[in-house]
Amino acid sequence: MTEQWNDDRPIYLQLKDQILTMIMDGVLNEGEALPSVRKVAVEYQINPITASKAYAELVDDGLVEKRRGLGMFILDGARKNLLAAEQKSFLEVEWPKIVERISRLGLDTKTLLSSSVHNGSAQDEKE
């Protein structure tokens, strides 16, 4: 997890987003325990209640479960469900805005694909 808090959103939501990204990227795997609330609070110098609130949101979203005396664990199917929800959100919320902007700028598919291939090659060279 990275420690990059900003003032735009509450810290517990930023922490939740970081955990969601780690699940989607496969950094945190299904069945794996999350770090304890205390450990997260100390590591990121945040209030334990803030970390606990982020974890509670993950439980409410059906991605994590609390096992009494053991901690918080990522549920089986969490990554698949999370990816499906993120894809749906992207297609219904973000993509229409992107398409509108592309249209407003007068860009065509050939230009966009050419640009993405070129940028992808440049990114590969950096790595």
Beta strands, then each sheet from edge to edge (+ up, - down):
strand 1: 64-67
strand 2: 71-74
sheet 1: 1+ 2-
end
